[in-house]
Amino acid sequence: MQMTEKERITLEKFGKFTQESNTSNDFLVELIQQAGSFLNLRTIPNYAKQEGMSYEGVRKFRNVTEIFNVKFVIDNE
């Protein structure tokens, strides 16, 4: 799925905001935590354990994305 034009514009505004306003690390960490919570972001091993699946089953049949060199499952449906 691709981002909408409105989402692209919002990201550009956010990038400009963070550069110009010298946002704190606390703010950025909170933003990441909230986004992770909305996405129901979990590592593959944590997701597999909580959902009673094998690691390979999760890796092959779930929405896995890599962020900061760590693979996460996105399960916000």
C-alpha positions in Angstrom: 0.0 0.0 0.0 1.3 3.4 -0.9 1.0 6.7 1.0 -1.6 9.2 0.0 -0.5 12.7 -1.1 -1.9 14.1 2.1 0.3 11.6 4.1 3.4 12.6 2.1 2.7 16.3 2.8 2.2 15.6 6.5 5.5 13.7 6.7 7.3 16.6 5.0 5.7 19.1 7.4 6.7 16.8 10.3 10.3 16.6 9.1 10.4 20.4 8.8 8.9 20.8 12.2 11.4 18.5 13.9 14.4 20.3 12.2 13.2 23.8 12.9 11.8 23.4 16.4 14.7 21.3 17.9 12.3 18.7 19.3 13.4 16.7 22.3 14.3 13.0 22.3 11.5 12.4 24.8 9.0 13.8 22.2 10.4 11.6 19.4 10.4 8.5 21.6 6.8 9.1 22.6 5.9 9.5 19.0 7.5 6.2 18.1 5.8 4.4 21.1 2.4 5.7 20.1 2.9 4.7 16.4 4.1 1.3 17.6 1.0 0.9 19.7 -1.3 1.9 16.9 0.4 -0.6 14.6 0.3 -3.3 17.3 4.0 -3.7 16.5 5.7 -6.8 17.9 8.9 -8.6 17.1 8.5 -11.9 15.3 9.4 -14.0 18.4 7.0 -12.1 20.7 4.2 -12.3 18.1 4.8 -16.0 17.6 4.7 -16.7 21.3 1.6 -14.5 22.0 -0.3 -15.9 19.0 0.8 -19.6 19.5 2.5 -19.7 16.1 6.0 -20.8 15.0 8.6 -18.2 14.1 8.6 -19.5 10.4 4.8 -19.4 10.3 4.8 -15.7 11.4 7.6 -14.8 9.0 5.9 -16.4 6.0 2.3 -15.5 6.7 2.2 -12.2 8.5 3.0 -8.6 7.6 6.7 -8.3 8.5 8.6 -5.1 8.1 12.2 -4.2 9.1 12.7 -1.1 11.2 16.1 -0.1 12.5 17.5 -3.5 11.4 14.9 -5.4 13.5 12.0 -7.3 12.0 8.6 -6.5 13.3 5.1 -7.8 12.7 2.4 -5.2 12.0 -1.0 -6.5 13.2 -3.4 -3.6 13.5 -6.4 -5.0 11.7 
